[in-house]
Amino acid sequence: MPLTILHLSDAHFGRPRDKFKSAEVLGPLLKDLELMRKRIGAPTLVIFSGDLAYGQLAESPLADQYKEVRSWIDQAYSALGTTLAEAPLMIIPGNHDVNRKVILPETTNHLTRDADAAGIERAMQGNTNQFPHWLERQHEWQMFARSVCGAGSVDLDEQLNCVRRQIEVDGQRVGVVGLNTSWSSHDDREKGRLWFGAYQMEKAHHQISQCDMRIVLTHHPTSWMNGQEPRIQQRIEQDFHIHFHGHEHSSWYTLTGGHLRIEAGACYADSPDDRSYSWLELDLQRQTGGLWVREFTDKAARVWIPAHHPPKTDEKGYADVGAFLRPQKNQVAAATRRGTGRRGDRSSTPKAPIVTQPADFALLKTPGELATLLQSEYGFVWESEDLKQAPPEKAVVYWPVRLREPTAIHAVQAFAAGGLMRKGARVVLCIDDLGTPDLPKEVLENALAKYVSKVGGNWNEVETRYFTALITDESFSQASQLMRRWLADLNYKLTDVLEVSKILEPNRSEIDNTKKPRRLFTPPLVWFCFLQMISEFGANITLGGHDERRLWEAWRRVTKKQHPVGHLYIPELREQGRATHMGDTKLRLRWDGLQDIEHALQEAIQDDQPLAEGRLLPWAFQGCLQLPSYLSGQRGGVSIDGKPIESVHDLGGVDLPAIVRPLARRIEHWMI
């Protein structure tokens, strides 16, 4: 018997003005569910990854919206020829399932300005009385979830608003957990700001850790989570075999070794984006799998048809996704080697294994495959949303860098650039030399050339441009137009503008008065130069630091996603509870020799949490040693008294002072 999963998302039931439009989309959807059921059989599970309702309205309360939802669900199950008891419905709350009317301003201020990851963790664990108050915004969703979860024997954790269900298919245990990514949702400008709370994932994984197949549901993709909680995507790929999510209304799937991620389009009528849904069918014994993607069209008639998006899906809307069930040679499920030791018992090897060793660099065929691997294995963030409907045949990387003394952060960016070049990408380096005329350009250029060459990139093929040459009196007016469009965005607040310009740190209220007002011009100038590179080279990927995510989020708003662009950010480096910026840091990041590296690492181990994610020691181990070693095909570890240290996790089992010198020597090979 196959494991068949129906995946729906983002229906947005309940807005009165959409009543007739909804019928034009959701009515045909019922007919399509019946059609697909006759073709491939009734589902084993039905997943709805958030935004069942539209949100609290004066003329349409959430409680009434969920009555409309329940009526449609009953019709859907009738079309599927099954029941909630036979095919459990797994639902999770989305941002539209939140009642914003009950959110207190002081709660929002705390979560957006004062909260940190450690405090969120304590609150989730019940060590304070805060979390129940934060969940009040999901009260109506919770009342609805009680009824549908009970009918399908789905466990509802009302302390977190998470769900869990285990079933058996062909003698294998399948565990499904739904996590809550919208509990801190409060407005429409949330990308990169939503709190996740690692505790809920750790708890959920522990509950199904002995299952042969582990599936996780979230409403938001991990790119929407707060930057203070890095590597969520990496943890999901380590702990679960399949990840379903919605929110962005973009139907897509991604295969990364032993992990499958499936995104859902929207089901609601007024969506300007993809209106689509999917069926996943897996044969766990034969280790085969197929995905059928369906989309709505009203061009000739209002019907749901196969979503044909070559090369991802064929003319039947079908994609063979079974590869994630079949372990590649030499890829062993030894997840404990990379785990944090805090996410439950992972001693049993699943029958559908997860990948814990990076795929051989030589096997990667495209820059996109490398970008995906950098995210799953090395802590990068790869945001490819805008590329989904127009994947680039040729990757051209726009790499803007401010002219300053070279640092370890520059090195990690350059290693990534060199790796992308080896996979066929063209790299365009744009140096912002507007604010530092006294620093010779060769100081930075020579360092970047060294780093790119270290991992096999050809520096002579890097196109280099300077802001002073690109921005003339004539072209400055075009940059000013971008700035006017940006500042005229009515949904932007002054704090948003200051954060994007790096004058104000995210989640902080104090302005750094040492920053010059000309920083306000930096975003539109960076955008303008990017437009120039799009015109000249066809640039379609940006490369930069983790703190540039807000910059490119603003770019997408300003340009209204007119240009299909992906964004690759290096791992976040943190100090004293905040993100590190090259121009404002107490960390030693300028390394001219072995002694500089040793001093930096020596100071790093004095930190109160030296091995916490984002701290300099693990950041340097991964970005300045493991990454260049991987890209050049060399061993990426060190040895202490004959004991190999080959992962960040291994650092926890050694005397840290003893590792400083051998680690510094290994990093010196790549940096100096």
C-alpha positions as CSV (number, residue, x, y, z in Angstrom):
1,M,0.0,0.0,0.0
2,P,1.5,3.4,-1.0
3,L,1.8,6.4,1.3
4,T,-0.4,9.0,-0.5
5,I,-0.4,12.5,0.8
6,L,-2.7,15.3,-0.4
7,H,-1.2,18.7,0.2
8,L,-3.3,21.9,0.3
9,S,-2.6,25.3,1.6
10,D,-3.6,29.0,1.8
11,A,-7.4,28.9,1.1
12,H,-8.2,32.1,3.0
13,F,-11.8,31.3,3.6
14,G,-14.1,33.9,5.0
15,R,-13.6,37.3,3.3
16,P,-17.2,38.3,2.2
17,R,-16.1,40.0,-1.0
18,D,-14.4,36.8,-2.2
19,K,-17.5,34.7,-1.8
20,F,-18.3,34.3,-5.5
21,K,-14.7,34.2,-6.7
22,S,-14.0,31.5,-4.2
23,A,-16.8,29.4,-5.5
24,E,-15.2,29.7,-9.0
25,V,-12.0,28.2,-7.8
26,L,-12.9,25.9,-4.9
27,G,-15.9,24.3,-6.6
28,P,-13.7,23.0,-9.5
29,L,-11.1,22.0,-6.9
30,L,-13.7,19.6,-5.4
31,K,-14.2,18.0,-8.8
32,D,-10.4,17.7,-9.3
33,L,-10.0,16.0,-5.9
34,E,-12.5,13.4,-7.0
35,L,-10.8,13.0,-10.4
36,M,-7.4,12.5,-8.8
37,R,-8.8,10.1,-6.2
38,K,-10.1,7.9,-9.0
39,R,-6.7,8.0,-10.7
40,I,-4.3,7.3,-7.8
41,G,-6.6,6.4,-4.9
42,A,-7.8,8.0,-1.7
43,P,-5.1,9.8,0.4
44,T,-3.5,8.2,3.4
45,L,-3.1,11.7,4.9
46,V,-4.4,15.1,4.1
47,I,-2.2,18.1,4.9
48,F,-3.3,21.7,5.1
49,S,-0.3,23.9,5.7
50,G,-1.9,27.0,7.1
51,D,-4.1,30.0,6.3
52,L,-7.4,28.1,6.3
53,A,-9.1,31.4,7.2
54,Y,-8.7,34.9,6.0
55,G,-8.3,36.6,9.4
56,Q,-10.5,38.5,11.9
57,L,-12.8,41.0,10.1
58,A,-15.6,43.1,11.7
59,E,-18.1,41.8,9.1
60,S,-16.7,38.2,9.3
61,P,-15.3,37.0,12.7
62,L,-12.8,34.2,12.6
63,A,-15.2,31.8,14.4
64,D,-17.6,32.2,11.5
65,Q,-14.9,31.7,8.9
66,Y,-14.0,28.4,10.5
67,K,-17.6,27.2,10.1
68,E,-17.2,27.9,6.4
69,V,-13.9,26.0,6.4
70,R,-15.5,23.0,8.1
71,S,-18.3,22.9,5.5
72,W,-15.8,22.8,2.7
73,I,-13.6,20.2,4.4
74,D,-16.7,17.9,4.7
75,Q,-17.3,18.4,0.9
76,A,-13.6,17.7,0.2
77,Y,-13.6,14.4,2.1
78,S,-16.8,13.4,0.3
79,A,-15.0,14.0,-3.0
80,L,-12.1,12.0,-1.8
81,G,-14.3,9.1,-0.8
82,T,-12.9,8.9,2.7
83,T,-13.3,10.2,6.2
84,L,-11.2,12.0,8.8
85,A,-10.9,8.7,10.7
86,E,-9.5,7.0,7.7
87,A,-7.4,9.8,6.3
88,P,-6.4,12.1,9.2
89,L,-6.3,15.9,8.5
90,M,-3.1,17.5,9.7
91,I,-3.6,21.3,10.0
92,I,-1.2,24.0,11.3
93,P,-1.9,27.7,11.9
94,G,-0.8,30.3,9.3
95,N,-0.5,34.1,9.6
96,H,-4.1,34.5,8.4
97,D,-5.3,32.2,11.1
98,V,-4.1,34.8,13.7
99,N,-6.5,37.2,15.3
100,R,-4.5,40.5,15.1
101,K,-7.2,42.4,17.0
102,V,-6.3,40.7,20.3
103,I,-2.5,41.4,20.1
104,L,-1.4,43.9,22.6
105,P,1.1,46.6,21.5
106,E,3.4,45.8,24.4
107,T,3.5,42.2,23.3
108,T,4.5,43.2,19.8
109,N,7.2,45.6,21.1
110,H,8.6,42.8,23.3
111,L,8.8,40.2,20.5
112,T,10.1,42.6,17.9
113,R,12.5,44.6,20.0
114,D,13.5,43.0,23.2
115,A,13.2,39.2,22.9
116,D,16.1,36.9,22.2
117,A,16.3,33.2,21.3
118,A,17.1,32.1,24.8
119,G,14.1,34.0,26.2
120,I,11.8,32.4,23.6
121,E,13.2,29.0,24.5
122,R,12.4,29.5,28.2
123,A,8.9,30.8,27.4
124,M,8.1,27.8,25.2
125,Q,9.3,25.4,27.8
126,G,6.8,26.9,30.2
127,N,9.3,28.5,32.5
128,T,7.4,31.8,32.3
129,N,3.8,32.7,31.9
130,Q,4.4,34.6,28.6
131,F,3.8,31.9,26.0
132,P,0.1,31.2,26.7
133,H,-0.6,35.0,26.3
134,W,1.3,35.0,23.0
135,L,-0.9,32.1,21.8
136,E,-4.1,33.9,22.4
137,R,-3.9,35.3,18.9
138,Q,-4.5,31.7,17.7
139,H,-7.5,31.0,20.0
140,E,-10.1,30.6,17.2
141,W,-7.7,28.3,15.3
142,Q,-7.2,26.1,18.3
143,M,-10.9,25.7,18.9
144,F,-11.3,24.6,15.3
145,A,-8.3,22.3,15.5
146,R,-9.8,20.5,18.5
147,S,-12.7,19.2,16.4
148,V,-10.9,18.1,13.3
149,C,-7.9,16.7,15.2
150,G,-10.1,14.7,17.5
151,A,-12.0,13.2,14.6
152,G,-8.7,12.0,13.0
153,S,-7.0,10.9,16.2
154,V,-4.4,13.6,15.7
155,D,-2.6,14.8,18.8
156,L,-3.0,18.5,19.4
157,D,-0.4,20.1,21.7
158,E,-2.4,23.1,23.0
159,Q,0.6,24.4,24.8
160,L,2.4,25.1,21.5
161,N,-0.5,24.7,18.9
162,C,1.5,21.9,17.2
163,V,0.0,18.6,15.9
164,R,1.3,15.0,15.7
165,R,0.2,11.7,14.2
166,Q,1.8,8.3,13.7
167,I,0.6,5.7,11.2
168,E,1.9,2.4,9.8
169,V,2.4,1.9,6.0
170,D,3.8,-1.3,4.6
171,G,5.2,-2.3,8.0
172,Q,7.0,1.1,8.4
173,R,6.2,3.7,10.9
174,V,5.5,7.1,9.6
175,G,5.6,10.1,12.0
176,V,4.1,13.4,11.0
177,V,4.4,16.6,13.0
178,G,3.1,20.1,12.4
179,L,5.0,23.0,13.8
180,N,3.7,26.5,14.6
181,T,5.6,29.2,12.8
182,S,2.9,31.9,13.1
183,W,2.6,32.3,16.9
184,S,4.5,35.6,16.7
185,S,2.9,36.8,13.5
186,H,1.4,40.3,13.9
187,D,1.6,42.3,10.6
188,D,2.5,42.0,6.9
189,R,6.3,42.9,7.2
190,E,7.6,39.8,8.9
191,K,10.1,38.1,6.6
192,G,13.2,37.4,8.6
193,R,11.5,38.5,11.9
194,L,9.2,35.6,12.9
195,W,10.3,33.7,16.0
196,F,10.3,29.9,15.6
197,G,11.6,28.5,18.9
198,A,13.8,25.5,18.6
199,Y,12.1,23.8,21.5
200,Q,9.0,22.9,19.5
201,M,11.1,21.2,16.8
202,E,13.2,19.3,19.4
203,K,10.1,18.2,21.2
204,A,8.4,17.1,17.9
205,H,11.4,15.3,16.6
206,H,11.8,13.4,19.9
207,Q,8.2,12.2,19.7
208,I,8.7,10.6,16.3
209,S,12.5,9.9,16.4
210,Q,11.9,6.1,16.2
211,C,9.8,6.3,13.1
212,D,11.1,5.1,9.8
213,M,9.8,8.1,7.9
214,R,9.6,11.5,9.5
215,I,7.6,14.3,8.0
216,V,7.3,17.9,9.2
217,L,4.8,20.6,8.3
218,T,5.2,24.4,8.7
219,H,3.3,27.3,7.3
220,H,6.3,29.5,6.6
221,P,9.4,28.5,4.8
222,T,12.4,28.9,7.1
223,S,13.6,32.0,5.3
224,W,10.9,33.9,7.2
225,M,12.3,33.0,10.6
226,N,14.2,35.4,12.8
227,G,17.9,35.7,12.1
228,Q,18.7,35.1,15.7
229,E,17.7,31.4,15.1
230,P,20.1,30.3,12.4
231,R,20.2,26.9,10.6
232,I,16.6,26.0,11.1
233,Q,16.5,24.7,7.5
234,Q,19.6,22.6,8.2
235,R,18.0,21.1,11.3
236,I,14.9,20.3,9.4
237,E,16.9,18.5,6.7
238,Q,18.8,16.6,9.3
239,D,15.9,15.5,11.4
240,F,13.1,15.0,8.8
241,H,12.8,13.3,5.4
242,I,10.0,15.5,4.0
243,H,9.1,19.1,4.7
244,F,5.7,20.5,3.6
245,H,5.0,24.2,3.8
246,G,2.9,27.0,2.2
247,H,2.6,30.8,2.7
248,E,4.4,32.1,-0.4
249,H,1.8,30.7,-2.8
250,S,4.5,29.2,-5.0
251,S,4.2,25.6,-6.0
252,W,7.6,24.0,-6.1
253,Y,9.7,21.1,-4.8
254,T,13.4,20.7,-3.9
255,L,15.4,17.5,-3.6
256,T,18.5,17.7,-1.4
257,G,20.1,14.3,-1.0
258,G,17.9,12.5,1.5
259,H,15.4,15.3,1.9
260,L,12.4,16.4,0.0
261,R,10.8,19.9,0.4
262,I,7.4,20.5,-1.1
263,E,5.9,24.0,-1.3
264,A,2.2,24.6,-1.9
265,G,0.6,27.2,-4.0
266,A,-2.6,29.0,-2.9
267,C,-6.1,27.6,-3.1
268,Y,-7.9,30.9,-2.7
269,A,-9.6,32.8,-5.5
270,D,-8.0,36.2,-5.4
271,S,-4.4,35.1,-5.3
272,P,-2.1,36.8,-7.8
273,D,0.3,34.0,-7.5
274,D,0.2,30.2,-8.1
275,R,-3.2,28.6,-7.4
276,S,-2.1,25.0,-7.1
277,Y,-1.9,22.0,-4.9
278,S,-0.2,18.5,-5.0
279,W,-0.4,14.8,-4.4
280,L,2.6,12.8,-3.2
281,E,2.7,9.0,-3.6
282,L,5.5,7.0,-2.0
283,D,6.2,3.3,-2.2
284,L,8.4,2.9,0.9
285,Q,9.3,-0.7,0.1
286,R,10.5,-0.1,-3.4
287,Q,11.8,3.3,-2.5
288,T,10.0,5.1,-5.3
289,G,8.0,8.3,-5.3
290,G,6.0,10.6,-7.5
291,L,4.6,14.1,-7.1
292,W,1.6,15.3,-9.1
293,V,1.2,19.1,-9.2
294,R,-2.2,20.6,-10.2
295,E,-2.9,24.2,-11.0
296,F,-6.0,26.3,-11.6
297,T,-6.7,28.0,-14.9
298,D,-9.6,30.2,-16.1
299,K,-8.3,30.9,-19.6
300,A,-10.8,28.7,-21.5
301,A,-12.7,27.2,-18.6
302,R,-12.4,27.3,-14.8
303,V,-10.7,24.0,-14.2
304,W,-7.7,22.4,-12.5
305,I,-5.1,21.0,-14.8
306,P,-1.6,19.4,-14.7
307,A,1.1,22.0,-13.8
308,H,3.6,21.6,-16.6
309,H,6.8,23.4,-15.5
310,P,9.8,21.8,-17.4
311,P,12.2,20.5,-16.4
312,K,10.6,20.1,-12.9
313,T,7.3,18.5,-14.0
314,D,6.2,16.9,-17.3
315,E,3.1,17.5,-19.3
316,K,1.1,15.5,-16.8
317,G,2.3,17.7,-13.9
318,Y,4.3,14.7,-12.7
319,A,7.8,14.6,-11.1
320,D,9.8,11.6,-10.1
321,V,11.0,12.5,-6.5
322,G,11.9,9.0,-5.3
323,A,15.6,9.7,-5.3
324,F,15.5,11.0,-1.7
325,L,14.4,7.5,-0.6
326,R,17.4,5.9,-2.1
327,P,20.7,6.5,-0.3
328,Q,23.6,7.3,-2.5
329,K,26.8,5.3,-2.2
330,N,28.9,6.3,0.9
331,Q,26.1,8.4,2.3
332,V,25.4,6.9,5.7
333,A,22.7,7.9,8.1
334,A,24.8,8.8,11.1
335,A,23.0,11.9,12.1
336,T,24.5,12.0,15.6
337,R,27.8,13.1,14.1
338,R,26.2,16.5,13.1
339,G,23.6,16.8,15.7
340,T,23.6,19.1,18.7
341,G,22.8,16.4,21.1
342,R,19.6,18.0,22.1
343,R,17.1,16.7,19.6
344,G,16.2,13.3,20.9
345,D,17.4,9.8,20.3
346,R,18.8,9.4,16.9
347,S,20.6,6.1,17.3
348,S,18.2,4.1,15.1
349,T,18.9,4.2,11.3
350,P,15.8,5.0,9.4
351,K,14.9,2.9,6.4
352,A,14.5,6.1,4.4
353,P,17.9,7.6,5.4
354,I,18.9,11.2,5.8
355,V,22.1,12.5,4.4
356,T,24.8,13.7,6.8
357,Q,27.8,14.0,4.5
358,P,27.9,16.6,1.7
359,A,27.5,15.3,-1.8
360,D,30.8,15.1,-3.7
361,F,31.5,18.5,-5.1
362,A,32.3,17.0,-8.4
363,L,28.8,15.6,-8.6
364,L,27.1,19.0,-8.4
365,K,26.2,20.2,-11.8
366,T,24.9,23.7,-11.4
367,P,25.5,26.8,-9.2
368,G,21.9,26.3,-7.9
369,E,22.8,22.8,-6.7
370,L,25.8,24.2,-4.9
371,A,23.8,27.1,-3.4
372,T,21.3,24.5,-2.0
373,L,24.1,22.4,-0.6
374,L,25.7,25.5,1.0
375,Q,22.4,26.1,2.8
376,S,21.9,22.5,4.0
377,E,25.5,21.8,5.0
378,Y,27.3,25.1,5.7
379,G,24.8,27.4,7.3
380,F,24.3,29.7,4.2
381,V,20.8,31.1,3.4
382,W,19.7,30.5,-0.2
383,E,16.5,32.5,-1.1
384,S,15.5,31.4,-4.6
385,E,11.8,32.4,-4.5
386,D,11.9,34.8,-7.4
387,L,13.8,32.3,-9.6
388,K,11.1,29.6,-9.4
389,Q,9.1,30.5,-12.4
390,A,12.2,31.4,-14.4
391,P,15.3,29.4,-13.3
392,P,18.4,30.8,-15.0
393,E,20.1,28.7,-17.6
394,K,23.3,30.7,-16.8
395,A,24.0,32.0,-13.3
396,V,25.5,35.5,-13.1
397,V,26.4,36.5,-9.6
398,Y,26.3,40.2,-8.4
399,W,28.7,40.5,-5.5
400,P,28.7,44.0,-4.0
401,V,31.4,44.7,-1.5
402,R,32.3,47.9,0.4
403,L,35.9,49.0,0.0
404,R,37.5,48.3,3.4
405,E,40.3,46.2,4.9
406,P,39.7,42.5,4.1
407,T,38.3,40.3,6.8
408,A,37.3,36.7,7.4
409,I,33.8,37.6,6.3
410,H,35.2,38.6,2.9
411,A,37.0,35.3,2.7
412,V,33.9,33.2,3.2
413,Q,32.1,35.2,0.6
414,A,35.0,34.7,-1.8
415,F,35.2,31.0,-1.2
416,A,31.5,30.8,-2.1
417,A,32.1,32.9,-5.2
418,G,35.0,30.6,-6.3
419,G,32.9,27.5,-5.8
420,L,30.0,29.0,-7.9
421,M,32.5,29.9,-10.7
422,R,33.6,26.3,-10.8
423,K,30.0,25.3,-11.4
424,G,29.7,27.6,-14.3
425,A,28.6,30.9,-12.7
426,R,29.9,34.2,-13.9
427,V,30.8,36.5,-11.0
428,V,30.6,40.3,-11.2
429,L,32.3,42.0,-8.3
430,C,31.1,45.6,-7.7
431,I,33.2,47.5,-5.2
432,D,31.6,50.4,-3.3
433,D,34.5,52.9,-3.3
434,L,32.4,56.0,-2.6
435,G,33.2,56.3,1.1
436,T,36.8,55.2,1.5
437,P,38.9,57.1,-1.1
438,D,42.1,56.8,0.9
439,L,42.2,53.0,0.9
440,P,44.0,51.5,-2.1
441,K,41.7,49.3,-4.0
442,E,44.4,46.7,-4.5
443,V,44.4,45.9,-0.7
444,L,40.9,44.4,-1.0
445,E,41.1,43.1,-4.5
446,N,44.3,41.2,-3.9
447,A,42.8,39.5,-0.8
448,L,39.6,38.5,-2.7
449,A,41.7,37.2,-5.6
450,K,43.7,35.0,-3.2
451,Y,40.6,33.6,-1.5
452,V,38.8,32.9,-4.8
453,S,41.9,31.2,-6.2
454,K,42.4,29.1,-3.1
455,V,39.2,27.1,-4.0
456,G,40.0,26.8,-7.7
457,G,38.2,29.9,-9.0
458,N,39.8,31.8,-11.9
459,W,40.2,35.4,-10.7
460,N,40.9,36.6,-14.2
461,E,37.4,35.7,-15.1
462,V,35.8,37.9,-12.4
463,E,34.3,41.0,-13.8
464,T,35.2,44.0,-11.5
465,R,33.3,47.3,-11.5
466,Y,33.5,50.3,-9.2
467,F,30.6,52.4,-7.9
468,T,32.5,55.6,-8.7
469,A,32.5,54.6,-12.4
470,L,28.9,53.3,-12.4
471,I,27.3,56.2,-10.6
472,T,27.7,59.4,-12.7
473,D,25.7,62.7,-12.4
474,E,23.3,61.4,-15.0
475,S,22.9,57.9,-13.5
476,F,22.5,59.3,-10.0
477,S,19.0,60.5,-10.9
478,Q,18.0,56.9,-11.6
479,A,19.3,55.9,-8.2
480,S,17.3,58.8,-6.7
481,Q,14.1,57.4,-8.4
482,L,14.7,54.1,-6.6
483,M,15.1,55.9,-3.3
484,R,11.9,57.9,-3.8
485,R,10.0,54.7,-4.6
486,W,11.5,53.0,-1.5
487,L,10.7,55.9,0.9
488,A,7.2,56.3,-0.6
489,D,6.2,52.8,0.4
490,L,3.4,53.4,2.8
491,N,3.9,50.1,4.6
492,Y,7.4,51.1,5.6
493,K,8.2,52.7,9.0
494,L,11.2,54.9,9.7
495,T,12.8,52.0,11.7
496,D,12.5,49.8,8.6
497,V,14.4,52.3,6.5
498,L,17.1,52.8,9.2
499,E,17.5,49.0,9.6
500,V,17.9,48.4,5.8
501,S,20.5,51.2,5.8
502,K,22.3,49.6,8.8
503,I,22.0,52.8,10.8
504,L,19.7,50.9,13.3
505,E,20.3,47.3,14.4
506,P,17.3,45.0,14.0
507,N,15.2,44.5,17.2
508,R,17.0,47.5,18.9
509,S,15.7,51.0,19.6
510,E,19.0,52.9,19.9
511,I,20.3,54.6,16.8
512,D,24.1,54.5,16.3
513,N,24.9,58.3,16.1
514,T,28.3,57.5,14.7
515,K,26.8,56.4,11.4
516,K,26.8,59.0,8.7
517,P,23.5,60.1,7.1
518,R,24.9,59.2,3.6
519,R,24.2,55.5,4.6
520,L,20.6,56.2,3.6
521,F,21.8,56.4,0.0
522,T,23.6,53.0,0.2
523,P,20.5,50.8,-0.5
524,P,19.3,52.6,-3.7
525,L,22.9,52.8,-4.9
526,V,23.5,49.1,-4.5
527,W,20.1,48.5,-6.2
528,F,21.0,50.8,-9.1
529,C,24.3,49.1,-9.7
530,F,22.6,45.8,-9.6
531,L,20.2,47.0,-12.3
532,Q,23.2,48.0,-14.3
533,M,24.7,44.5,-14.0
534,I,21.3,43.0,-14.9
535,S,21.4,45.1,-18.1
536,E,25.0,44.4,-18.9
537,F,25.5,40.8,-17.8
538,G,22.1,39.4,-17.0
539,A,22.9,39.1,-13.3
540,N,20.4,36.9,-11.5
541,I,22.0,36.0,-8.1
542,T,23.3,38.2,-5.4
543,L,26.0,37.2,-2.9
544,G,26.6,38.9,0.4
545,G,26.5,38.9,4.1
546,H,23.7,37.6,6.3
547,D,22.9,41.2,7.4
548,E,21.9,42.1,3.8
549,R,18.7,40.1,3.8
550,R,16.7,43.2,4.8
551,L,18.3,45.1,1.9
552,W,17.2,42.6,-0.7
553,E,13.7,42.2,0.9
554,A,13.3,45.9,0.3
555,W,14.6,45.6,-3.2
556,R,11.9,43.1,-4.0
557,R,9.3,45.5,-2.7
558,V,10.7,48.5,-4.7
559,T,11.0,46.6,-8.0
560,K,7.8,44.6,-7.4
561,K,9.7,41.4,-8.3
562,Q,10.2,42.5,-11.9
563,H,13.5,40.7,-12.2
564,P,13.8,36.9,-11.2
565,V,16.6,37.0,-8.7
566,G,18.0,34.6,-6.1
567,H,20.0,35.6,-3.0
568,L,22.8,33.7,-1.3
569,Y,23.9,34.9,2.1
570,I,26.9,33.6,4.1
571,P,26.3,32.2,7.6
572,E,25.5,34.8,10.3
573,L,28.3,35.7,12.7
574,R,27.1,36.9,16.1
575,E,28.6,38.5,19.2
576,Q,27.0,39.6,22.5
577,G,23.5,38.6,21.4
578,R,23.6,40.6,18.1
579,A,24.6,40.1,14.5
580,T,28.1,41.2,13.7
581,H,28.7,43.9,11.1
582,M,32.1,44.3,9.5
583,G,32.1,48.0,10.1
584,D,31.1,47.7,13.8
585,T,32.5,44.8,15.7
586,K,34.9,44.1,18.6
587,L,35.8,40.7,17.0
588,R,39.3,40.3,15.5
589,L,38.4,39.6,11.9
590,R,41.4,41.1,10.1
591,W,43.9,38.2,9.9
592,D,47.3,39.0,8.4
593,G,49.1,36.0,9.9
594,L,48.9,33.0,12.2
595,Q,49.2,35.1,15.3
596,D,46.1,37.1,14.4
597,I,44.0,34.0,13.9
598,E,45.2,32.5,17.2
599,H,44.4,35.7,19.1
600,A,40.9,35.8,17.6
601,L,40.2,32.2,18.5
602,Q,41.7,32.6,21.9
603,E,39.3,35.4,22.6
604,A,36.4,33.4,21.1
605,I,36.8,30.6,23.6
606,Q,36.4,33.1,26.4
607,D,32.9,33.7,25.3
608,D,30.2,32.5,27.8
609,Q,28.8,30.3,25.0
610,P,31.8,29.8,22.7
611,L,30.1,26.9,20.7
612,A,26.7,28.6,20.3
613,E,25.5,28.9,16.7
614,G,26.9,32.0,15.0
615,R,29.8,32.5,17.5
616,L,33.2,33.0,16.0
617,L,34.8,29.6,16.9
618,P,32.2,27.3,15.1
619,W,31.7,30.0,12.4
620,A,35.4,30.0,11.6
621,F,35.7,26.2,11.8
622,Q,32.9,25.8,9.3
623,G,33.4,28.8,7.0
624,C,37.2,29.3,7.0
625,L,38.2,25.6,7.2
626,Q,35.5,23.1,6.3
627,L,34.0,25.2,3.4
628,P,37.2,25.8,1.4
629,S,38.4,22.3,2.1
630,Y,35.2,20.9,0.7
631,L,35.3,23.2,-2.4
632,S,38.9,22.1,-3.1
633,G,38.4,18.4,-2.4
634,Q,40.6,18.3,0.8
635,R,40.0,17.1,4.3
636,G,38.3,19.7,6.4
637,G,39.1,18.9,10.0
638,V,41.8,18.9,12.6
639,S,43.2,16.3,15.0
640,I,43.7,16.6,18.8
641,D,45.8,13.8,20.3
642,G,44.9,11.6,17.4
643,K,41.2,12.3,17.7
644,P,39.6,13.7,14.5
645,I,37.5,16.8,14.8
646,E,35.5,16.8,11.6
647,S,32.3,18.7,12.5
648,V,31.2,21.6,14.7
649,H,29.5,19.0,16.9
650,D,32.9,17.4,17.5
651,L,34.2,20.6,19.0
652,G,32.0,20.0,22.1
653,G,34.0,16.9,23.0
654,V,37.5,18.6,23.2
655,D,39.4,20.9,25.5
656,L,38.9,24.2,23.6
657,P,42.2,25.8,24.6
658,A,44.0,22.8,23.1
659,I,42.3,23.2,19.7
660,V,43.2,26.9,19.2
661,R,46.7,26.5,17.7
662,P,46.0,23.4,15.5
663,L,42.8,25.0,14.2
664,A,44.5,28.3,13.6
665,R,47.2,26.6,11.6
666,R,44.6,24.8,9.4
667,I,42.8,28.1,8.8
668,E,46.0,29.9,8.1
669,H,46.4,27.6,5.0
670,W,43.3,29.1,3.5
671,M,43.5,32.6,4.8
672,I,47.1,33.8,4.6
